[in-house]
Amino acid sequence: MTVANNSKVKILVGKPGLDGHDVGAKVVVRALMDAGFEVIYTGLRKTPSEIAQQALDEKVDVIGLSSLAGSHLPYCKKLKGLIDQYGLKEKLWLIGGCVPKKDHAELKKIGLDGIFPNGSKLEDIIVYIEKYAKMKEDA
Amino acid sequence: MDGSSSDLKEVVNESGIEIRPLYGPEDVEESGGIEFIGDPGSYPFTRGIHKEMYRKRPWTMRQYAGFGNPVDTNKRFKYLIENGQTGLNVAFDLATQTGLDSDNVLAEGEVGRVGMAIDSLRDMEIAFDGIDLEKITVSLTINGSAAILIGMYLAMAEKKGYDVSKLRGTAQNDILKEFVGRGTWIFPVEPSIKLVGDTIEYCAHNAPKYSPVSVCGYHIRESGCNPAEEIAYAFCIAKAYADEVKARGLDIDEFAGRLSYNLNIFGNLFEQVAKFRAGRGLWAKIIKEEYDAKDPRSMWLRMIAGGGGGGLTFEQPEVNIVRGAYYALISALSGTQTMALCSYDEAYTIPTEYSARISLRTMQLLMEETGLCDTVDPMAGSYYMETLTNQMRDKMEEIMTDVDVQGGVVEMIKKGELQAKVSGQAYQMQKDIDSGAFPKVGVNCYRVEEEEEHEVEFHPYNTKDAELQIESLKEIRASRDQVAVDKCLAQLKADAEAGKNVMPAIVEAVKAYVTVGEMTDTMVEIYGRYEEPIVF
């Protein structure tokens, strides 16, 4: 996919919960912008309903969360209910950060599409979005 | 000395200083000579703030710890003390750090997760039960809600019979850096600085041995700035607090001696050691020349210098034990007062008992087996070290001037400019790591494919502890004197509204078992809440 196509993909990068570690989220935002995507960064301390509402209002194609303080499972469970309720099920849903392998199966079960733990390359995230964004919507 | 050779690859350190293959006396001269080096224990303190340093008293070891409820944390504190730790560094959970009570809906799933939950004075009493606060100095890692937690700590100590006017200890309480990295802000920038001023002023009058602020270059470095910037930005922030307190009529010598620093270590060994030596000299000069301090203690750059999580890797986590050992070595070579290390499982979880003990043993091994405590500032006199120290100091001064030109650190933070600059650098670093231009062992070289995760034991999160904490909070609310609570909150609100120092009202409220959330909400009514500028 070319940069021109990427510009048609809109991504929300959100910081869930009270976690203040935003280095990774901001780095990913910059990388996605450089790759040509349209990116919205939520800022810190967003509740599940704030993230879902913003995803709905901004008509994004991808919802990405950055979590480093360990509360990803309870948070994603809450967000899942809202995603269904707001009709956002077909959006590509990603998470990155301090997300240990032992939780990946459960996150997939909740409905996460892509998981990018610490140590993932920026390129991996970009390629994944290029490949799968809109695919769920088109399907 | 011309050590250059055309076929060698150019080396530039992270701070942007070109490194030559060889240094000699001419390089030291050319960089400014040794005038600004002096002797340990005297101005400008480049070689250390004490004459005899570790020969007289080795560094304090203070691992960051806290989780679950105050009962759990009290146990961990006692474990660390039994294992030879000489200070405590308290981790609070994110609810406490952002001024929320444990039963707040926003705190769901966060209570006790990354630190200890504190709602009221009773929790503080439990957390420090059976710990001698004269022998063990306590550092509170708290920022947004620091005024409240400092008040709580002092009230707890008073209740246990300590003389608060002699009590030692530290609070992090550096809110400006929270806007740049770490993110536990509550109030907007201006009232946040005012609150830091309140704590410094209150402690200067009531708890003069207590260090109310530990200015952190650490987290700005974690957020992406380079080592010279780390010190320069920390100094700009410290000056903002000093200006706030001076404007209230306090003399610099009444409070500067109780300001301390929290600084980061990862990366190039020589650059780090030079950074600390240069920083000590520059801080002394700033306080003496710009603030007209007379007391040499006001000029001391006292610090906790710890191995930073930013240098540790998710890949091959056990190799982080080795990284941590080098960071501790750097810290000792740099003349730190207090040392801490991020544990090897930092990229995965908060430390388990096992990983915390390895960090502690790393520092103890350095102290007992390697001769690092025998001689003060052992790196001094190296042509390379002295040249680099001069160059790093020049670099820091340049950066500070640049901040002034851009309107000062407070303005830059308000507009989100400093945040954007630092995150841009973090992005560049990530690209350099991804491409291999910046080597990280186990990440972009010497990798093990098919990494297994079983080497790391996870610190368990116990939802039962959170439930117990909420029960205990409800009990406190039901059993306290509600008339006194209302009166205290009304006083706090009135003082905040009148622009008075709110610390006396906070201390009274704490004693009436008013909670962290109740006091925070009351102050939010007057000060408002911070809104983060999103700038890229």
Boltz contact constraints between the chains, C-beta under 6 A:
constraints:
  - contact:
      token1: [A, 18]
      token2: [B, 94]
      max_distance: 6.0
  - contact:
      token1: [A, 18]
      token2: [B, 98]
      max_distance: 6.0
  - contact:
      token1: [A, 18]
      token2: [B, 110]
      max_distance: 6.0
  - contact:
      token1: [A, 20]
      token2: [B, 182]
      max_distance: 6.0
  - contact:
      token1: [A, 20]
      token2: [B, 183]
      max_distance: 6.0
  - contact:
      token1: [A, 20]
      token2: [B, 184]
      max_distance: 6.0
  - contact:
      token1: [A, 22]
      token2: [B, 183]
      max_distance: 6.0
  - contact:
      token1: [A, 23]
      token2: [B, 223]
      max_distance: 6.0
  - contact:
      token1: [A, 23]
      token2: [B, 426]
      max_distance: 6.0
  - contact:
      token1: [A, 26]
      token2: [B, 423]
      max_distance: 6.0
  - contact:
      token1: [A, 27]
      token2: [B, 426]
      max_distance: 6.0
  - contact:
      token1: [A, 27]
      token2: [B, 427]
      max_distance: 6.0
  - contact:
      token1: [A, 27]
      token2: [B, 430]
      max_distance: 6.0
  - contact:
      token1: [A, 30]
      token2: [B, 427]
      max_distance: 6.0
  - contact:
      token1: [A, 41]
      token2: [B, 534]
      max_distance: 6.0
  - contact:
      token1: [A, 43]
      token2: [B, 532]
      max_distance: 6.0
  - contact:
      token1: [A, 43]
      token2: [B, 534]
      max_distance: 6.0
  - contact:
      token1: [A, 44]
      token2: [B, 183]
      max_distance: 6.0
  - contact:
      token1: [A, 69]
      token2: [B, 114]
      max_distance: 6.0
  - contact:
      token1: [A, 70]
      token2: [B, 113]
      max_distance: 6.0
  - contact:
      token1: [A, 71]
      token2: [B, 109]
      max_distance: 6.0
  - contact:
      token1: [A, 71]
      token2: [B, 110]
      max_distance: 6.0
  - contact:
      token1: [A, 74]
      token2: [B, 109]
      max_distance: 6.0
  - contact:
      token1: [A, 101]
      token2: [B, 453]
      max_distance: 6.0
  - contact:
      token1: [A, 118]
      token2: [B, 314]
      max_distance: 6.0
  - contact:
      token1: [A, 118]
      token2: [B, 347]
      max_distance: 6.0
  - contact:
      token1: [A, 119]
      token2: [B, 314]
      max_distance: 6.0
  - contact:
      token1: [A, 119]
      token2: [B, 315]
      max_distance: 6.0
  - contact:
      token1: [A, 121]
      token2: [B, 434]
      max_distance: 6.0
  - contact:
      token1: [A, 122]
      token2: [B, 434]
      max_distance: 6.0
